[in-house]
């Protein structure tokens, strides 16, 4: 916490947030950076805590999206021993089991898709013991997977929606799962998408961005169901920025907009993405000053 005090003392024009909160392991309390800097009247990049909690709690995000009438896979939250037999599960197997709050594919691997009750029990127990929280269980969406980078500029009223398809390598079980190992190996293929999928995915991503009241920028993950309809997976509101592996800057770099199609954003270099994040953070200062 002394480091945060030093930041406040230095009175920066803007703080670029690369994480959501500081976790004190001694008492398991969180200090949300957005709250802290807001209390000290210091501007920061990205969303406030209200929206960032949707990033940290995937179940909360899915419930909010459901309440807005936006498609997302059926789900429930659970802990070990809650359901004694398969027939008591709220959803039919196979199911996808993952942590409520984990980034970069942590907790997701070749065993995340469970096809029998014993596998379900084992995965729930593993995640509960590893993360100390309830586990999110979803119906399996079998279709293509997408990630959508979004920039939102309230001053100009322009929103850039930049979707790409992610194709994960097939594992030994024949599944394409974007888990921690797959992401670390960086073997996924990212490619642009075409109509009509482009419009359908972009529309859903924009609706999610608005529903969760995201500010400035974020990344929305989407997957198609059995009928080819886009469904919300999760929101990443402090997206990674590693140049060669993080999806947010890579999605921005793969766009192919043109002057003849003003609704399609053009490709952005890594430097342009970073600069845009800073510019939007600074624009929030100007907006708040005008309001006050």
C-alpha positions as CSV (number, residue, x, y, z in Angstrom):
1,X,0.0,0.0,0.0
2,X,3.0,2.3,0.5
3,X,3.5,2.1,-3.2
4,X,0.0,3.4,-3.9
5,X,0.6,6.3,-1.5
6,X,3.7,7.2,-3.4
7,X,1.6,7.3,-6.6
8,X,-0.9,9.7,-5.0
9,X,1.9,11.9,-3.7
10,X,3.4,12.2,-7.2
11,X,0.1,13.4,-8.5
12,X,0.3,11.9,-12.0
13,X,-2.0,13.1,-14.8
14,X,-3.1,9.5,-15.5
15,X,-2.5,6.0,-14.1
16,X,-2.6,3.1,-16.6
17,X,-4.2,0.2,-14.8
18,X,-2.7,-3.2,-15.7
19,X,-4.6,-5.0,-13.0
20,X,-7.9,-4.7,-11.2
21,X,-7.0,-4.9,-7.5
22,X,-4.3,-5.6,-5.0
23,X,-4.9,-8.8,-2.9
24,X,-3.6,-8.8,0.7
25,X,-3.1,-12.5,1.3
26,X,-2.7,-11.9,5.1
27,X,-6.4,-11.2,5.4
28,X,-7.7,-11.9,1.9
29,X,-8.9,-8.3,1.3
30,X,-8.8,-6.5,-2.0
31,X,-7.9,-3.0,-2.7
32,X,-9.5,-2.0,-6.0
33,X,-7.2,0.4,-7.8
34,X,-10.1,2.1,-9.5
35,X,-11.7,2.9,-6.1
36,X,-8.4,4.0,-4.6
37,X,-7.5,6.4,-7.4
38,X,-11.1,7.7,-7.6
39,X,-11.0,8.5,-3.9
40,X,-7.8,10.5,-4.4
41,X,-9.1,12.3,-7.6
42,X,-6.5,10.6,-9.8
43,X,-7.5,9.6,-13.3
44,X,-7.0,6.1,-14.5
45,X,-7.5,4.1,-17.7
46,X,-10.5,1.9,-18.3
47,X,-13.7,1.1,-16.3
48,X,-14.7,1.7,-12.7
49,X,-15.1,-1.0,-10.1
50,X,-18.8,-1.5,-10.9
51,X,-17.9,-2.8,-14.4
52,X,-14.6,-4.4,-13.4
53,X,-16.5,-6.7,-11.1
54,X,-18.0,-8.3,-14.2
55,X,-14.5,-9.1,-15.3
56,X,-13.7,-10.7,-11.9
57,X,-16.9,-12.6,-11.5
58,X,-17.9,-14.5,-14.7
59,X,-21.1,-15.7,-13.1
60,X,-22.1,-12.2,-12.2
61,X,-21.4,-11.0,-15.7
62,X,-23.5,-13.8,-17.3
63,X,-26.4,-13.1,-14.9
64,X,-26.3,-9.4,-15.8
65,X,-26.2,-10.2,-19.5
66,X,-29.1,-12.6,-19.1
67,X,-31.1,-9.9,-17.4
68,X,-30.5,-7.7,-20.5
69,X,-31.9,-10.3,-22.8
70,X,-28.6,-11.0,-24.4
71,X,-27.7,-14.6,-25.3
72,X,-25.3,-16.5,-23.1
73,X,-24.9,-20.3,-22.4
74,X,-27.0,-21.7,-19.7
75,X,-25.0,-22.0,-16.4
76,X,-25.0,-22.5,-12.7
77,X,-22.5,-22.0,-9.9
78,X,-21.5,-24.8,-7.5
79,X,-19.1,-26.2,-5.0
80,X,-18.0,-29.8,-4.2
81,X,-20.8,-32.1,-3.0
82,X,-23.7,-29.8,-3.9
83,X,-25.1,-32.3,-6.3
84,X,-24.9,-35.9,-5.2
85,X,-25.9,-37.6,-8.5
86,X,-25.9,-36.7,-12.2
87,X,-29.7,-36.6,-12.4
88,X,-29.7,-33.7,-9.8
89,X,-27.5,-31.4,-12.0
90,X,-29.3,-28.4,-13.3
91,X,-28.0,-29.0,-16.8
92,X,-27.3,-32.1,-18.9
93,X,-23.8,-33.4,-19.5
94,X,-21.5,-32.6,-21.3
95,X,-20.6,-29.4,-19.4
96,X,-17.8,-26.8,-19.3
97,X,-16.3,-26.2,-15.9
98,X,-14.1,-23.2,-15.1
99,X,-13.2,-20.8,-12.3
100,X,-15.4,-17.8,-11.5
101,X,-12.4,-15.4,-11.4
102,X,-9.3,-16.4,-13.3
103,X,-7.5,-14.8,-16.3
104,X,-5.3,-16.1,-19.1
105,X,-7.0,-19.5,-19.3
106,X,-6.0,-20.4,-15.7
107,X,-7.9,-23.4,-14.5
108,X,-9.0,-24.4,-18.0
109,X,-7.4,-27.5,-19.6
110,X,-8.3,-30.7,-21.5
111,X,-10.4,-31.8,-18.5
112,X,-12.6,-28.7,-18.5
113,X,-15.2,-30.3,-20.8
114,X,-16.7,-33.0,-18.6
115,X,-18.7,-35.8,-20.2
116,X,-19.5,-38.0,-17.1
117,X,-20.4,-37.3,-13.5
118,X,-17.1,-38.5,-12.0
119,X,-15.1,-36.1,-14.3
120,X,-17.5,-33.3,-13.3
121,X,-17.0,-34.0,-9.6
122,X,-13.2,-34.1,-10.0
123,X,-13.0,-30.9,-11.9
124,X,-15.3,-29.0,-9.5
125,X,-13.2,-30.2,-6.6
126,X,-9.9,-29.3,-8.3
127,X,-11.0,-25.7,-9.1
128,X,-12.7,-25.1,-5.7
129,X,-9.5,-26.2,-3.9
130,X,-7.3,-24.2,-6.2
131,X,-9.2,-20.9,-6.2
132,X,-11.2,-21.1,-3.0
133,X,-14.5,-20.0,-4.6
134,X,-17.6,-21.4,-6.2
135,X,-17.1,-22.9,-9.7
136,X,-18.9,-21.8,-12.9
137,X,-20.5,-24.6,-14.9
138,X,-21.9,-23.9,-18.4
139,X,-23.5,-25.8,-21.2
140,X,-21.0,-26.6,-24.0
141,X,-21.2,-24.3,-27.0
142,X,-19.8,-26.2,-30.0
143,X,-19.4,-23.4,-32.5
144,X,-16.7,-21.1,-33.6
145,X,-15.1,-18.8,-31.0
146,X,-14.4,-15.1,-31.3
147,X,-12.8,-12.3,-29.3
148,X,-13.8,-8.7,-29.9
149,X,-11.7,-5.7,-29.1
150,X,-13.7,-2.5,-28.5
151,X,-12.7,1.2,-28.2
152,X,-15.4,3.6,-27.1
153,X,-14.9,7.4,-27.4
154,X,-17.6,9.3,-25.7
155,X,-16.3,12.7,-26.9
156,X,-16.6,11.8,-30.6
157,X,-19.4,9.2,-30.1
158,X,-17.4,6.7,-32.1
159,X,-17.2,3.1,-31.1
160,X,-14.7,0.8,-32.9
161,X,-15.7,-2.9,-32.7
162,X,-12.9,-5.3,-33.9
163,X,-13.8,-9.0,-33.9
164,X,-11.5,-11.9,-34.8
165,X,-12.0,-15.6,-34.7
166,X,-9.7,-17.7,-32.4
167,X,-9.0,-21.3,-33.5
168,X,-7.3,-23.2,-30.7
169,X,-5.3,-26.3,-31.4
170,X,-7.2,-29.6,-31.0
171,X,-6.2,-31.5,-27.8
172,X,-5.9,-35.3,-27.4
173,X,-9.6,-35.5,-26.6
174,X,-10.6,-33.9,-29.9
175,X,-11.6,-30.6,-28.3
176,X,-10.5,-27.1,-29.1
177,X,-10.1,-25.5,-25.6
178,X,-8.5,-22.1,-25.0
179,X,-6.8,-23.1,-21.7
180,X,-3.7,-21.8,-20.0
181,X,-1.3,-24.2,-21.7
182,X,-2.7,-23.4,-25.2
183,X,-2.4,-19.7,-24.6
184,X,1.1,-19.9,-23.2
185,X,2.3,-21.9,-26.2
186,X,0.7,-19.2,-28.4
187,X,-0.4,-21.8,-31.0
188,X,-3.9,-20.4,-31.6
189,X,-4.8,-19.0,-35.0
190,X,-6.4,-15.6,-35.1
191,X,-8.2,-14.6,-38.3
192,X,-10.6,-12.0,-39.5
193,X,-14.2,-12.9,-40.1
194,X,-16.7,-12.1,-42.9
195,X,-20.5,-11.5,-43.2
196,X,-23.0,-12.4,-41.9
197,X,-21.0,-13.6,-38.9
198,X,-19.1,-10.3,-38.7
199,X,-22.3,-8.2,-38.1
200,X,-23.8,-10.8,-35.7
201,X,-20.7,-11.0,-33.5
202,X,-20.1,-7.3,-33.6
203,X,-23.7,-6.5,-32.6
204,X,-23.7,-8.8,-29.7
205,X,-20.3,-7.5,-28.5
206,X,-21.5,-4.0,-28.6
207,X,-24.7,-4.8,-26.7
208,X,-22.6,-6.5,-24.0
209,X,-20.2,-3.5,-23.8
210,X,-23.2,-1.2,-23.2
211,X,-25.0,-3.5,-20.8
212,X,-22.0,-3.9,-18.5
213,X,-21.4,-0.1,-18.7
214,X,-17.8,-0.5,-19.8
215,X,-15.7,2.6,-20.3
216,X,-13.2,3.4,-23.0
217,X,-12.1,-0.1,-24.0
218,X,-12.4,-3.8,-23.3
219,X,-12.5,-7.3,-24.9
220,X,-15.6,-9.4,-25.2
221,X,-15.4,-13.2,-25.8
222,X,-18.1,-14.9,-27.8
223,X,-18.9,-18.4,-29.1
224,X,-21.5,-19.8,-31.4
225,X,-24.2,-22.2,-30.3
226,X,-25.5,-25.2,-32.1
227,X,-27.7,-23.0,-34.3
228,X,-24.8,-20.6,-35.2
229,X,-26.0,-17.9,-32.9
230,X,-23.4,-15.8,-31.0
231,X,-23.4,-16.2,-27.2
232,X,-21.6,-14.1,-24.6
233,X,-18.8,-16.0,-22.8
234,X,-17.0,-13.4,-20.7
235,X,-15.7,-9.8,-20.5
236,X,-12.0,-8.9,-20.2
237,X,-11.9,-5.3,-19.1
238,X,-8.2,-5.0,-18.3
239,X,-7.0,-7.0,-21.3
240,X,-3.5,-8.1,-21.7
241,X,-1.1,-6.0,-23.9
242,X,1.7,-8.4,-24.7
243,X,2.5,-7.5,-28.3
244,X,2.8,-11.0,-29.8
245,X,0.4,-13.0,-27.7
246,X,-2.4,-10.8,-26.1
247,X,-5.7,-10.9,-28.0
248,X,-6.6,-7.3,-27.6
249,X,-3.7,-5.7,-29.6
250,X,-3.7,-8.6,-32.0
251,X,-7.4,-8.2,-32.8
252,X,-6.9,-4.4,-33.4
253,X,-4.0,-5.2,-35.8
254,X,-6.0,-7.6,-37.9
255,X,-8.8,-5.2,-39.0
256,X,-9.3,-4.3,-42.7
257,X,-11.4,-1.2,-42.7
258,X,-11.4,1.1,-45.6
259,X,-12.5,4.7,-46.5
260,X,-15.5,3.3,-48.4
261,X,-16.7,1.4,-45.4
262,X,-16.7,3.9,-42.5
263,X,-18.3,1.4,-40.1
264,X,-15.3,-0.9,-40.3
265,X,-12.2,0.2,-38.3
266,X,-8.8,0.1,-39.8
267,X,-5.9,-1.9,-38.5
268,X,-4.0,-0.4,-35.6
269,X,-0.3,-0.9,-34.7
270,X,0.6,-1.8,-31.2
271,X,1.8,1.8,-30.5
272,X,-1.5,3.1,-31.8
273,X,-3.5,0.8,-29.5
274,X,-1.4,1.9,-26.5
275,X,-1.8,5.5,-27.4
276,X,-5.5,5.2,-27.8
277,X,-5.9,3.7,-24.3
278,X,-4.0,6.7,-22.9
279,X,-6.0,9.2,-25.0
280,X,-9.3,7.8,-23.8
281,X,-8.1,7.9,-20.2
282,X,-7.2,11.5,-20.5
283,X,-10.5,12.3,-22.3
284,X,-12.3,11.1,-19.2
285,X,-10.5,13.8,-17.2
286,X,-11.8,16.4,-19.7
287,X,-15.4,15.0,-19.5
288,X,-15.4,15.0,-15.7
289,X,-14.2,18.6,-15.7
290,X,-16.9,19.7,-18.0
291,X,-19.6,17.9,-15.9
292,X,-18.3,19.5,-12.7
